[in-house]
Amino acid sequence: MKLVSWNVNGLRACVNKGFNDYFKQVGADIFCLQETKLQEGQICLEYGEEYAQYWNYAEKKGYSGTAVITRIKPLSVRYGMEEDYEPEGRLLTLEFGDFYLVTVYTPNAKRDLSRLDYRVEWEDRFRAYLLELDKHKPVIVCGDLNVAHQEIDIKNAKANRGNSGFTDEERGKMTELLEAGFIDTFRHLYPDRGDVFSWWSNMPGVRERNVGWRIDYFLASERLAPAIADAQIDWEIKGSDHCPVILDIGVTG
């Protein structure tokens, strides 16, 4: 099964920059989106009856939002974490026969770190939510987790230490999540591969010089490790300040 995740940083803009061509070319069984930045009725993606679409919109216009486009019909769909009121549209959970799929747009701590305390509290709730799912069947998590976990995951580690997305607190929460029973699928297969990133700032020349961060992930329950065939980062694909990430894994719906 092929799964794709992409923070599109505004789906309407991304569609104008080749999103549909990439969607058709990549041939995903499940395609997850973050930061769609739209409300219901503002876009119509027509991929035929082969695909079902599920959308979690933020209440605030032009902000956040997640979506899943899938060939495989889910058994159930949840919007947000369980019964939590989640107005920012950051989470979608699809239950399939063999696994849960969670796509997430993790809150940003903000440049001035004014949202770091909220981010840390959110991470604790998110980890508890995933562990509860994992009691019932394996979990695959994908999306923009807004953290470069290790120094190898960021071009200028020393200069960025303590900045939003590379604070000790955020990196520590990622470590806690992995130690709770999850695998970073890319690092599982490629522990020493550097200079492979999924996000670049919009400053001139940054992407061309590959001064980036790896903040988009596919995580999986540890017991899925034998089924992981490949994990890729489609760094050549533009249309957003993020690029798509891909997981090939031997699970079925």
N, C-alpha and C positions, 0 to 999 in steps of 0.2 A: 504494500500500500504506500502511495506517495502522498505526503502531507506538505503543504506550503504555508508559510506564515509571512506576512508583510505589513509593516507599519507604513501605510500609504500617505500619511500626513496630509489628509484631505483627499477623499476618493474622487470627487468631481474633478479636481485638478489632475490627479493621477490618470484618470480615464483619458484626459486630453493629451497625456504624455505616453500613451501606449499600453495602459493597463490591460485592455481587452486582448491585445495581441499576445502579451505575455501569458495571460490566463489560458488562452487557447493553446499556446505553444507548450507550456509546461505540463499540461495533462494531469493535474492533481486530482486525486480522489477526494481530498478535503482541502479547501483553501480558506485560511483564516486571515482576517484583516483587523488591524488596530488603527486608531486615530482616524476614523472615517469622516468625522467632522460634518455630519449631516443629520437631518431629521427625516422621519418617514415621509415618503412621497417626493423627496428631492432628487432621487436618481432611480433609473430603471435599468437593471442589468439583465439582458435577455440571453440566457444560455440554454433555453429549451427545457423540456420536462425532465431531462436527465439530472438536473441539479435542483436541490432545494436550498432556500436561502433563509438565514436566521439573523436578525439584527437586534442589537441592544444600543439604543440611542441615548445620548446624554440629554438631560433637560436643557442645559445651556446650549444655545445655538452655536454651530461652528466649532464644537469642542469635543474631544475624546471620541468615544463610540467604538464598538467592536462588531464584527460580523463573521459568519461562517457560511461558506457555499460548499455544499457537499453532494456527491453522487450517492452516498450511502445514507439511507434514511435512519435517523437516530431513534432510539427507543423513547428518549425524553430529552427535554431542553430546559435548562435553568438560566435565569437572568439574574446576575449578581450572586453573592454568596448566600446560599440557602434562603432564609427569610429576611436577610438584611435589606434594608432600603438602600439602594445603590444608584443615586441620581446621575452619576457620571458615566454610566454605560461601559464600565471597564472590564466586564467579565461575562463570558458565555461558557456554559458547560453542556456538552452533548454526551449523552450516554449511548454507547454502542454495545453490541453483544459481548465483545472481548475486553473493552476498556472504556474509560471516560476520557474525553478530550476537553481540555480547558484552554480557552484562548483569553489572554489577559493583556491589558495595557496598564502597567504598574504606575501608580502616582509618582510624579517627579517631585523631588525634594525642593525644587526651585533654586535658582542661581544663588540667592542669599540664604539658602537653607531654612527658610521660614516654614517650610512644610516637612522638615525632616522628622520631627516628633510624630506627626500624623503618619508619615511614610513608615516609620518603624512599627507603630501600632498596627497599621494596615498589614504589614508583612507577617506579623504574628497571627493575625486572624486568617490570612491567606494560607499560611502553612498549616494551621489547624484544620482549615477547610479541605485542603488537599489530602491530609492524613486521614480524615474521616472518609473521603471517597475511596482512598486506597485500601481501607478495610474491606471493601466490597468487591473491587476489581482494580486492575492496574490503571494508572493514570498517565496520560501524555499531556504536558503543559507546553504551550507555545505562546510567543508574543514578545512584545517590547517590555523587558523587565527593568529597563532604566538603570542598569548597573553593569559596569565592567568588573567582572569578578576578580580576575587575577591581573598582575602587571602585564602578562603576555597579551591580555585582551584590550590593551589601550596603547596607542603609539607613544605618548609622552607621559609615562607613569609618574615619574618624580614631580613633574611640573603640575600634574593634575591631582596629586594627593590632597584629599580634603575637599575637593570640588564636588558639586552635585553629580551623583552618578559614580563617584569614586571615593566616597567617604568610608571611613572604617566601619561606621554603623551599617551602611547599605551593603557593603561587601560582607560584613559579618552575618547579616540576615540571609544572604545567598548561601554562605557556608552552612548556616543552621539548616536551611532547607535541604541542601544536598546531603548533609549528615543525617537527616531524618529519613532518608531512604530513596533519594532521587539521583539521577544521573544527568549530567550535562552531556548530551549525546555527541556534540561536536568534539569536546575535550576527551570524551571516552574513546573516540576513534583516533583523534589527532592531538595527543597531549602536548606536543612540542611545536605545533605549527603556529608561527607568528605572522604578523602583518596581514591577518585576515580579519576584516572588520565588517560591521553591518550598518554603521551610522557615521556620517561625516557632517561637520558643521557647514553652513552655507557661506562661510567666508571664502573669498576668491582663492582658487588654487588648492584648497584643502583636499578635496576628493582626488584631484589629479595627482597629488603627491601622496595619497593614501595615508593621510594623518587622521586616523579614525578610531572608533571604539567598537568593540563587539558587545552589544547590549540586547540583541535579539536572539532568542534561544528556542530550542526544543529540549525540554527536560522529560525524563521518563522514569517511572517506577523501576527500581533496581532489578526486579525480576523480569523486566522486558529486555535487559541487556543482550541476551543471546539472539533476540529477534532483530536487533539494529543492524541494518545492511549498510547504510551510508547516511552521513549528515553533511550537507553542503551549504555554502553561502554564495548566493548568486550575485557577487559584488559588481559584475558588469552591468546589471540591470538598473536603469535609472528611472526617473518618474517620481521619486521621493528622495528625501535626505537619508532614508533607510533603504536597504536592499532586501530582497526576499531571502529567507532561509528555508531549507528543505530537509525533510526526514523521510528516508525509505526504511520501512520497518515491516517485519513479517507478522502483522496482525490482520484480522479480518473484521468485518462489521458484525 
